[in-house]
Amino acid sequence: MLRLAIPRRVYTQSHMDYVIEAIAQVWQNRESIRGLKIVSEPPYLRHFSAQFDWDEGVSR
């Protein structure tokens, strides 16, 4: 699962083109991308400073 959020700011078409290219690369390499699991997280705003490790339990 991937969360894509675009804040309300002024972005040019080249910014959006870059995002589209990045998403296309992720899609093309989806079979080789492994999952992550959170191993340590602070009580607040965990998405900013959580620590991750590879999740070996993800099966394809």
Stockholm file with secondary structure:
# STOCKHOLM 1.0

chainA/1-60         MLRLAIPRRVYTQSHMDYVIEAIAQVWQNRESIRGLKIVSEPPYLRHFSAQFDWDEGVSR
#=GR chainA/1-60 SS CCCCCCCSSCCCHHHHHHHHHHHHHHHHTTTTCCCEEEEECCSSCHHHHCEEEECTTCCC
#=GC SS_cons        CCCCCCCSSCCCHHHHHHHHHHHHHHHHTTTTCCCEEEEECCSSCHHHHCEEEECTTCCC
//
